[in-house]
Amino acid sequence: MDNKLIDKKIESALKQGTDHILELKSGLWLKIEERLEEEKEKETIVVKPKKKLLSRLVIQVSVATVLGVAFFGFTKPGQAAFKRIEQLLLPEKTIVQQLEGNEEETKLTLNEGQGQKAGQSDDLEVSYAIYVDEEMYKVENVGGKDRIVPKLAAENLPQVYMEIEQVADKSPQMLVEEIVQEMKAEGYQLKEVAQVDDPVKGTLVTGSTGNKWNDVVVRYYLVDNQHGGSFVIKQHFFLEAEEGHGARFYYMLKEFRVITKGE
Amino acid sequence: MEQELIKRIKLGDRKAFADLYNLYADYALRLALTITKEMADAADAVQETFIRVYKNINTFDLQKNFKPWFYRILINECNRILKKKNKVVLLDNYFEQKESSVSSQKDNYDFEESERLYNALCQLNEEIRIPLTLKYLIGFSEKEIAEILGINLNTLKSRLYKGRERLKKFLSQNEEKEGKEWITS
């Protein structure tokens, strides 16, 4: 029997044999919509207590700072505050990551960044908290910036890291152009500048050096620190690592929180 | 067009997601059915796949081809459902099956050839059945199928060859039998 004829027969058998399932198509869409609505509601429910937690956190941090000064004159306010934060933000949490289509349960550990004075105020300090997958990554300080790097770095491959830096005196809007120019000067092709809500609310600037497997991809997320400054979160990896490290950085960044102490 | 839709979905546009569903649902349902062999399981797998796509669209790189990413999620989802139900993978060789199965095929001779061929295909081992479906139903290139399934191109070629040869044999045997029956009737 002619191969072309067999190919045609297989194709038509597959279509004919599966035609009947198409009757489920519209009903299934309704179910999907319903599920997405449910998920959205769940998210709203989760967000509410988180907001409360943050305001509680700020209030307790203030109390802790005052108490620290009043009763333990030598206690550094920052240290007392951080202890409170640690108590309020769980030290560890388990998340489910979608990596290349598969689910992976991962334990993340709380890490807090170095605080900086907020704007002109001497009383307020802004820092951040992030949960890090410490089984795979470690946090280093490189040139005053916190850098999350893989524990096992492959040789002869572009660097992989997620870097967090706070710029106290520039808003995300002020930084976008600077970053775009810097990327161009470094040889990156600019891919996208967009406002995003996920994994963090802010401005996303992406670029890459090309489309080969080992070409470098950079993603900047610019997050407002609510006091006239920004957090610049830079993800740096290579194209082939997009669905591995790229996805893991995405899930860690979902747990990023801006923290104001002393309000 | 597809990239444009994905960009819009990334920005939270639900209408764009509905358009993507309309674009992909038919083939997704057909493929899921050939893998899971049951309508309810296939529908569950497709539903989960679209929800995962929506929730994880921000991890998808717009420079890449969406189709392989989508079908990889779908196939994983089908396998997850099958694993959960603890389904045993069917025999590798349709022609090495038990006599009972062959006789039940005989009872089906009044069915159309196409239906018989589909049933034969469904009884092939999934290692062969899934690549055949991706090639003949969805029209993926061999390179794309190898990428989706995470297997070597030569391994894939050999599976496709095996599958086609088995179906070819099935068709010739079928024709022979039909011919004999027609002569004797």
Chai-1 contact restraints between the chains, C-beta under 6 A:
chainA,res_idxA,chainB,res_idxB,connection_type,confidence,min_distance_angstrom,max_distance_angstrom,comment,restraint_id
A,M1,B,K168,contact,1.0,0.0,6.0,A-B,restraint_1
A,I6,B,K168,contact,1.0,0.0,6.0,A-B,restraint_2
A,I10,B,Y136,contact,1.0,0.0,6.0,A-B,restraint_3
A,I10,B,L167,contact,1.0,0.0,6.0,A-B,restraint_4
A,E11,B,Y136,contact,1.0,0.0,6.0,A-B,restraint_5
A,S12,B,S114,contact,1.0,0.0,6.0,A-B,restraint_6
A,A13,B,S114,contact,1.0,0.0,6.0,A-B,restraint_7
A,A13,B,L117,contact,1.0,0.0,6.0,A-B,restraint_8
A,A13,B,Y118,contact,1.0,0.0,6.0,A-B,restraint_9
A,L14,B,Y136,contact,1.0,0.0,6.0,A-B,restraint_10
A,L14,B,L137,contact,1.0,0.0,6.0,A-B,restraint_11
A,Q16,B,S114,contact,1.0,0.0,6.0,A-B,restraint_12
A,G17,B,Y118,contact,1.0,0.0,6.0,A-B,restraint_13
A,T18,B,R30,contact,1.0,0.0,6.0,A-B,restraint_14
A,T18,B,L33,contact,1.0,0.0,6.0,A-B,restraint_15
A,I21,B,L29,contact,1.0,0.0,6.0,A-B,restraint_16
A,I21,B,L33,contact,1.0,0.0,6.0,A-B,restraint_17
A,I21,B,M39,contact,1.0,0.0,6.0,A-B,restraint_18
A,I21,B,A42,contact,1.0,0.0,6.0,A-B,restraint_19
A,L22,B,D26,contact,1.0,0.0,6.0,A-B,restraint_20
A,L24,B,A43,contact,1.0,0.0,6.0,A-B,restraint_21
A,K25,B,A25,contact,1.0,0.0,6.0,A-B,restraint_22
A,L28,B,A43,contact,1.0,0.0,6.0,A-B,restraint_23
A,L28,B,Q47,contact,1.0,0.0,6.0,A-B,restraint_24
A,W29,B,Y21,contact,1.0,0.0,6.0,A-B,restraint_25
A,K31,B,Q47,contact,1.0,0.0,6.0,A-B,restraint_26
A,I32,B,Q47,contact,1.0,0.0,6.0,A-B,restraint_27
A,I32,B,F50,contact,1.0,0.0,6.0,A-B,restraint_28
A,R35,B,I51,contact,1.0,0.0,6.0,A-B,restraint_29
A,Q98,B,N56,contact,1.0,0.0,6.0,A-B,restraint_30
A,G101,B,R72,contact,1.0,0.0,6.0,A-B,restraint_31
A,G101,B,I73,contact,1.0,0.0,6.0,A-B,restraint_32
A,G101,B,N76,contact,1.0,0.0,6.0,A-B,restraint_33
A,N102,B,N76,contact,1.0,0.0,6.0,A-B,restraint_34
A,D198,B,N58,contact,1.0,0.0,6.0,A-B,restraint_35
A,E242,B,D61,contact,1.0,0.0,6.0,A-B,restraint_36
A,A247,B,T59,contact,1.0,0.0,6.0,A-B,restraint_37
A,Y250,B,T59,contact,1.0,0.0,6.0,A-B,restraint_38
